């Protein structure tokens, strides 16, 4: 739109000159309107293209996380992570190189867009300082950036190989475990000399972190399978806890593994209620399982083994999760006289599952629900609205002057503001409402269970929207911390343009609501920003 005044001037002068001969002032004004409309359409198309690109990236990330959550084979998950980055940075060729079992050589290489001969040459390469980018990164545990492999000394032994593969730049990010151990490397190659920008480094760092989660999850799953095999071979030395109780749920036997895991000796456990092994949450889970068994037995249905996960308390106060497999012990008449079973610690697996769930359904920066979780909650809100005859409201928020903050103080400041914005938004709504981040500086607020009366619902939504607008209008003090420098506080002024669509379950789909709220937000932008605008529904709500 910066070129719009020049375009208007040219259109006006041309129209005036021609009007002297054969056009009227009416045609001049029409020409001016067409110029303005054309510029607006061009900008709108650009915004749509950017949004579609962001949606494609989000979809690719979602597919990767779904593979990870579903326990897909590690090579398939890593290839998806490689593809995800290559879609984000189309000029780059990416690779993941895992360390072999000994940790001294590069092992399996996942790099679909690199030549097969190049990947074969990398596999088995001994790591060490000065051994290309990946060998150096794997040995030092630090990022290595080589903008021109044709002149860098670390790449001297590989000049012929890189020339044949048409490679000129290589950056390698070490893939580190949660304990800081090097698991492999994530590398980006370019065909021309290239120095990474801040965005590229951020993408590579996030990809390496996601690869680390995938590798550690695969390792944890393999370890769990190994433990299960070990259990079949061992008795008292088994890593899992073997236990027995009487009919009153008092422990009559517990294996030494329980002391290793929770710290309690067998003497401290035997004779006590099995419920004392669990936290309050765990006790509730056990009681529910017992109630189901009692109900089934009352119906004459003999029950076998059941499995459930429950949190256990430890002697030092911390909590571990156990997968409990329990089976009743019966007498000659089939009556239950006790229980026996095995408890396997799954704390690491539960933590990994929760981490994957967080990544799949929440924005990693603000911890707000992402588009995937928002879609699910919006569907629930529509169903609830239809079932109870109440209204809800969807708000589309776009921060004003956010780009100016990034341009002036960098992405660190922008990230701080986004986190603060998320906190302010949460403080403005009820616990039953949803605050989500779509990406960039765009947020969604979903209000559910408003009044059954349309006018009252409109008024309630307007009150919350205005409360949000005022909260985001307040100054933003941001503390910037840079390496080697004293913390610095900067203050930024940033308002929001808010579009609101009030709905009932009888009108519109989830996609319609997002479109309506988005369109209303653009009306707020056009009105000068820091405004609230409502979507004009079929019920003829008036835009503010």
C-alpha positions, 0 to 999 in steps of 0.5 A: 500500500506504500505505492498507493498515493503515487498510483492514485496521483498518476491515475488522477492526472491521466484521467483529468487530461483525457477528461478535457477531450472525451471523459466526464468527471464521473469517469475520473472518479470511477478510474480513481476507485478502480485504482484503489480497489486494484491495490486492495485486491493485490494486498489481499491476495498476498495475505492469502498466499502467506496464510496458505503457506503457513497452513501448509507448514502447520499441516506438515508439522502436524503429520510429523507429530502424528507419526511420532505420537503413533510410534512410527519407525524412527527412519520414517519420523526422521525423514518427515522432519527432514521434509518439514525443513525442506518445505520451510527452506526450499533452497536447502537440502537436509540430512540427519546423521545418527551416531553408531552404537559406539558413538565414534562414527556417523551411522545411518543417514536420512537425506532423501534429496542428497545423492546416494553416493554422498550419503554412502560416503558419510555413513561410517565416517569417524567423527572428530574436530576438523572432519567436515561440518557433521563430524566436527559438530558430533565430536564437539556438541556445538553448531558448525557453520561453513558457508563455503566448503570449497575453501574451508580447511575442515572440508579439504579431504572432501572437496571432490565429493562435494563438487560431485554432489554440487554442494557449496555450504553446510551447517550442522546442528548437533542433536542432543539428548535431554541429558546433553549427550550427542545423538547425531547431527542435523545438517543443511546444505546449499548449492551456493555459498551461503550464510544462515540468517536468524530464521534459518538457524531457528528452524534448524535448532527446532528441527534438531530438537524434534529429532532428539525427541524422536530418537529418545522416544525410539530408544525408550520404546526399544528399552521397554521392549528389552525389559519385557524380554528380560522379564520372561527370563528373570524372577526376583531380579526382574526390573518390574515389581511382582506383588500379591494381596489378600481379599482385603487388599493387604499386601502379602508379597512384594518383590525387591524391585519395589524398593529399588523404584520407590525406596520402601523396603518389603517390611514397610509394605507387607501387611499394609493396604495396597492403596498406600502405594498410590497417590490420591489420583492413583487411589481413585484410579484403583477404586474405579477399576475395583468397582468395575470388577465388582459390577461384573462379578455381580452379573456373574461375569468372571473377570480376568486380568486388567491393566491400567496406568496409575501414579505411585508415591515414593519414599522421598516424596516424588511420584512415578508412574506404573503400568499395573497388570492385575489378576484375581486369585480364586479358590476352588469355588471360583471366589476371589481370595486375593489379587496378584500382578506386575507393576512396570515403571513407565514414568519416562514413557508417560513424560514422552507421551505428554511431551508429544501431546504438548507438541501436537496440540499446543503452540511451543512458544506460548503453550496455548492451544494450536489450530488443531486443538482449537478446531476440536474445541470449536466443534465441541462449542458448536455442539454444546450451543446446538444442544442447549440453545445458547450462543458462543463467540469467536474472536480473531485478534491480530496485534498492531505494530508487531512487525515494527517491534521485531524490526527494531529489537529482534525476534527475542523481543517479539517472542517476549511480547507474544508470551505476555500477550498470551498471559493477558488474554488468558486473564481476560476470559473464564477457565471454560473459554479457550485462548489459542494461537494460530501463528505469528501475531494472530490469536483466537478467543473462543467464548462458550455458553453465553446467553440464549438471548442473541442481544445478551450474547452480543453484549457479553461478547462485546464486553469481553472484546473491549476488556481484551482490547484495553488489556493489550493496549497497555504498555509492554515492558520487555526485558531483553537478555543478550549474551555478554550484555546486561539485561535491557528493558524496552517499552513497546506500544502495541494494540490489537484489531479484533473481529468477533463472530457470535454464533449458535449451533444452528448457523455456520460451520467451524470454518465459517466462523473463522472466516467471519471473525477474520473478515470482521478483524480486517474491518477493524484494521481498516477502521484504523486499528485498535478497534472491535468489529462484529460480523454482520450475521443473518440476524442483522447484527449491526457492526460497531 
